[in-house]
Amino acid sequence: MKLKDLESQLLALTPAEKFQAIQLLTQSLASNWSGIEKTPGVCGGDACIASTRIPVWVLVNARRLGVL
């Protein structure tokens, strides 16, 4: 389903229902992105971007050097 298909239905909701819809969408977005995680045996156990092997320290150092 596409947003355009939902638009009229969303606009027809009461303010309370719109609030509930926003809460539901926010919760679903929050649970999809894991953020930063530490996994033993991956990058020496350093904090990495979730589901990658990109250590956080690499990004921090790149930022300090002006790369990012």
VMD Tcl script that builds the backbone (N, CA, C; Angstrom):
set m [mol new atoms 204]
animate dup $m
set s [atomselect $m all]
$s set {name element resname resid chain x y z} {
  {N N MET 1 A 0.843 -1.165 0.000}
  {CA C MET 1 A 0.000 0.000 0.000}
  {C C MET 1 A 0.893 1.234 0.000}
  {N N LYS 2 A 0.470 2.254 -0.701}
  {CA C LYS 2 A 1.245 3.484 -0.795}
  {C C LYS 2 A 0.601 4.594 0.012}
  {N N LEU 3 A 1.408 5.572 0.381}
  {CA C LEU 3 A 0.927 6.684 1.185}
  {C C LEU 3 A -0.220 7.415 0.502}
  {N N LYS 4 A -0.131 7.572 -0.799}
  {CA C LYS 4 A -1.191 8.261 -1.536}
  {C C LYS 4 A -2.534 7.548 -1.340}
  {N N ASP 5 A -2.521 6.231 -1.251}
  {CA C ASP 5 A -3.739 5.450 -1.023}
  {C C ASP 5 A -4.313 5.697 0.373}
  {N N LEU 6 A -3.447 5.990 1.330}
  {CA C LEU 6 A -3.866 6.189 2.720}
  {C C LEU 6 A -4.249 7.634 3.045}
  {N N GLU 7 A -3.852 8.559 2.198}
  {CA C GLU 7 A -3.995 9.974 2.520}
  {C C GLU 7 A -5.409 10.362 2.943}
  {N N SER 8 A -6.419 9.989 2.182}
  {CA C SER 8 A -7.792 10.381 2.527}
  {C C SER 8 A -8.242 9.743 3.841}
  {N N GLN 9 A -7.820 8.520 4.083}
  {CA C GLN 9 A -8.192 7.850 5.323}
  {C C GLN 9 A -7.513 8.510 6.521}
  {N N LEU 10 A -6.236 8.874 6.360}
  {CA C LEU 10 A -5.519 9.545 7.452}
  {C C LEU 10 A -6.134 10.897 7.774}
  {N N LEU 11 A -6.514 11.633 6.754}
  {CA C LEU 11 A -7.103 12.957 6.968}
  {C C LEU 11 A -8.474 12.868 7.625}
  {N N ALA 12 A -9.154 11.745 7.475}
  {CA C ALA 12 A -10.484 11.568 8.052}
  {C C ALA 12 A -10.448 11.165 9.531}
  {N N LEU 13 A -9.269 10.840 10.051}
  {CA C LEU 13 A -9.155 10.425 11.445}
  {C C LEU 13 A -9.415 11.591 12.388}
  {N N THR 14 A -9.873 11.263 13.582}
  {CA C THR 14 A -10.030 12.280 14.622}
  {C C THR 14 A -8.644 12.645 15.140}
  {N N PRO 15 A -8.507 13.769 15.831}
  {CA C PRO 15 A -7.197 14.116 16.388}
  {C C PRO 15 A -6.618 13.016 17.286}
  {N N ALA 16 A -7.451 12.380 18.079}
  {CA C ALA 16 A -6.971 11.304 18.953}
  {C C ALA 16 A -6.482 10.107 18.132}
  {N N GLU 17 A -7.184 9.785 17.076}
  {CA C GLU 17 A -6.776 8.671 16.214}
  {C C GLU 17 A -5.486 9.007 15.468}
  {N N LYS 18 A -5.343 10.263 15.063}
  {CA C LYS 18 A -4.109 10.685 14.398}
  {C C LYS 18 A -2.925 10.554 15.356}
  {N N PHE 19 A -3.148 10.932 16.601}
  {CA C PHE 19 A -2.104 10.801 17.617}
  {C C PHE 19 A -1.698 9.339 17.778}
  {N N GLN 20 A -2.676 8.446 17.820}
  {CA C GLN 20 A -2.387 7.012 17.951}
  {C C GLN 20 A -1.630 6.497 16.730}
  {N N ALA 21 A -2.009 6.975 15.551}
  {CA C ALA 21 A -1.324 6.555 14.327}
  {C C ALA 21 A 0.130 7.015 14.352}
  {N N ILE 22 A 0.359 8.243 14.807}
  {CA C ILE 22 A 1.723 8.760 14.898}
  {C C ILE 22 A 2.542 7.937 15.887}
  {N N GLN 23 A 1.949 7.592 17.019}
  {CA C GLN 23 A 2.657 6.766 18.006}
  {C C GLN 23 A 3.021 5.406 17.414}
  {N N LEU 24 A 2.092 4.805 16.714}
  {CA C LEU 24 A 2.336 3.496 16.100}
  {C C LEU 24 A 3.467 3.578 15.083}
  {N N LEU 25 A 3.450 4.613 14.236}
  {CA C LEU 25 A 4.500 4.777 13.239}
  {C C LEU 25 A 5.850 5.037 13.888}
  {N N THR 26 A 5.862 5.837 14.928}
  {CA C THR 26 A 7.108 6.142 15.635}
  {C C THR 26 A 7.700 4.881 16.252}
  {N N GLN 27 A 6.852 4.077 16.867}
  {CA C GLN 27 A 7.325 2.831 17.475}
  {C C GLN 27 A 7.876 1.877 16.423}
  {N N SER 28 A 7.219 1.804 15.276}
  {CA C SER 28 A 7.694 0.887 14.243}
  {C C SER 28 A 9.018 1.350 13.662}
  {N N LEU 29 A 9.216 2.659 13.561}
  {CA C LEU 29 A 10.495 3.173 13.076}
  {C C LEU 29 A 11.599 2.934 14.080}
  {N N ALA 30 A 11.314 3.135 15.336}
  {CA C ALA 30 A 12.315 2.973 16.380}
  {C C ALA 30 A 12.792 1.533 16.484}
  {N N SER 31 A 11.928 0.583 16.243}
  {CA C SER 31 A 12.311 -0.820 16.402}
  {C C SER 31 A 13.044 -1.369 15.192}
  {N N ASN 32 A 13.019 -0.665 14.067}
  {CA C ASN 32 A 13.673 -1.170 12.865}
  {C C ASN 32 A 15.159 -0.858 12.814}
  {N N TRP 33 A 15.591 0.174 13.507}
  {CA C TRP 33 A 16.987 0.565 13.447}
  {C C TRP 33 A 17.649 0.263 14.771}
  {N N SER 34 A 18.634 -0.577 14.725}
  {CA C SER 34 A 19.286 -1.024 15.947}
  {C C SER 34 A 20.303 -0.024 16.470}
  {N N GLY 35 A 20.878 0.801 15.616}
  {CA C GLY 35 A 21.835 1.801 16.061}
  {C C GLY 35 A 23.236 1.258 16.182}
  {N N ILE 36 A 23.755 1.281 17.386}
  {CA C ILE 36 A 25.126 0.855 17.654}
  {C C ILE 36 A 25.074 -0.382 18.541}
  {N N GLU 37 A 25.916 -1.336 18.217}
  {CA C GLU 37 A 25.925 -2.571 19.014}
  {C C GLU 37 A 27.355 -3.087 19.167}
  {N N LYS 38 A 27.556 -3.839 20.232}
  {CA C LYS 38 A 28.829 -4.523 20.478}
  {C C LYS 38 A 28.571 -6.016 20.374}
  {N N THR 39 A 29.361 -6.677 19.544}
  {CA C THR 39 A 29.216 -8.117 19.365}
  {C C THR 39 A 30.568 -8.771 19.589}
  {N N PRO 40 A 30.668 -9.673 20.570}
  {CA C PRO 40 A 31.940 -10.353 20.791}
  {C C PRO 40 A 32.399 -11.057 19.510}
  {N N GLY 41 A 33.663 -10.897 19.176}
  {CA C GLY 41 A 34.206 -11.544 17.989}
  {C C GLY 41 A 34.058 -10.730 16.713}
  {N N VAL 42 A 33.379 -9.606 16.772}
  {CA C VAL 42 A 33.238 -8.735 15.609}
  {C C VAL 42 A 33.998 -7.455 15.900}
  {N N CYS 43 A 34.988 -7.161 15.079}
  {CA C CYS 43 A 35.823 -5.960 15.243}
  {C C CYS 43 A 36.412 -5.873 16.653}
  {N N GLY 44 A 36.822 -6.984 17.167}
  {CA C GLY 44 A 37.443 -7.007 18.490}
  {C C GLY 44 A 36.505 -6.615 19.619}
  {N N GLY 45 A 35.222 -6.698 19.384}
  {CA C GLY 45 A 34.247 -6.341 20.408}
  {C C GLY 45 A 33.990 -4.844 20.517}
  {N N ASP 46 A 34.597 -4.051 19.611}
  {CA C ASP 46 A 34.366 -2.608 19.610}
  {C C ASP 46 A 32.933 -2.301 19.189}
  {N N ALA 47 A 32.442 -1.135 19.598}
  {CA C ALA 47 A 31.111 -0.697 19.190}
  {C C ALA 47 A 31.108 -0.463 17.684}
  {N N CYS 48 A 30.092 -1.014 17.012}
  {CA C CYS 48 A 29.967 -0.898 15.553}
  {C C CYS 48 A 28.570 -0.419 15.192}
  {N N ILE 49 A 28.450 0.118 13.983}
  {CA C ILE 49 A 27.137 0.422 13.448}
  {C C ILE 49 A 26.423 -0.926 13.310}
  {N N ALA 50 A 25.184 -0.988 13.758}
  {CA C ALA 50 A 24.447 -2.257 13.803}
  {C C ALA 50 A 24.444 -2.966 12.459}
  {N N SER 51 A 24.651 -4.253 12.520}
  {CA C SER 51 A 24.636 -5.150 11.356}
  {C C SER 51 A 25.721 -4.833 10.334}
  {N N THR 52 A 26.793 -4.180 10.782}
  {CA C THR 52 A 27.935 -3.917 9.902}
  {C C THR 52 A 29.209 -4.241 10.661}
  {N N ARG 53 A 30.305 -4.072 9.995}
  {CA C ARG 53 A 31.612 -4.186 10.641}
  {C C ARG 53 A 32.309 -2.831 10.608}
  {N N ILE 54 A 31.523 -1.764 10.714}
  {CA C ILE 54 A 32.067 -0.408 10.728}
  {C C ILE 54 A 32.150 0.046 12.179}
  {N N PRO 55 A 33.375 0.083 12.728}
  {CA C PRO 55 A 33.524 0.511 14.122}
  {C C PRO 55 A 33.206 1.994 14.282}
  {N N VAL 56 A 32.637 2.332 15.403}
  {CA C VAL 56 A 32.295 3.721 15.686}
  {C C VAL 56 A 33.554 4.579 15.713}
  {N N TRP 57 A 34.661 4.037 16.222}
  {CA C TRP 57 A 35.887 4.822 16.322}
  {C C TRP 57 A 36.377 5.275 14.956}
  {N N VAL 58 A 36.110 4.498 13.909}
  {CA C VAL 58 A 36.511 4.894 12.557}
  {C C VAL 58 A 35.759 6.163 12.145}
  {N N LEU 59 A 34.481 6.204 12.425}
  {CA C LEU 59 A 33.684 7.377 12.085}
  {C C LEU 59 A 34.092 8.597 12.907}
  {N N VAL 60 A 34.385 8.367 14.186}
  {CA C VAL 60 A 34.810 9.468 15.050}
  {C C VAL 60 A 36.129 10.051 14.544}
  {N N ASN 61 A 37.092 9.189 14.211}
  {CA C ASN 61 A 38.373 9.674 13.712}
  {C C ASN 61 A 38.235 10.362 12.353}
  {N N ALA 62 A 37.392 9.836 11.493}
  {CA C ALA 62 A 37.167 10.476 10.198}
  {C C ALA 62 A 36.573 11.865 10.390}
  {N N ARG 63 A 35.687 11.983 11.324}
  {CA C ARG 63 A 35.078 13.284 11.618}
  {C C ARG 63 A 36.134 14.272 12.133}
  {N N ARG 64 A 36.988 13.803 13.007}
  {CA C ARG 64 A 38.055 14.667 13.560}
  {C C ARG 64 A 39.029 15.138 12.464}
  {N N LEU 65 A 39.243 14.269 11.464}
  {CA C LEU 65 A 40.160 14.613 10.371}
  {C C LEU 65 A 39.492 15.448 9.297}
  {N N GLY 66 A 38.178 15.664 9.440}
  {CA C GLY 66 A 37.462 16.484 8.464}
  {C C GLY 66 A 36.984 15.737 7.244}
  {N N VAL 67 A 37.038 14.398 7.294}
  {CA C VAL 67 A 36.585 13.587 6.169}
  {C C VAL 67 A 35.060 13.588 6.081}
  {N N LEU 68 A 34.404 13.591 7.208}
  {CA C LEU 68 A 32.941 13.572 7.242}
  {C C LEU 68 A 32.389 14.927 7.606}
}
mol reanalyze $m
mol bondsrecalc $m
mol representation Tube
mol addrep $m
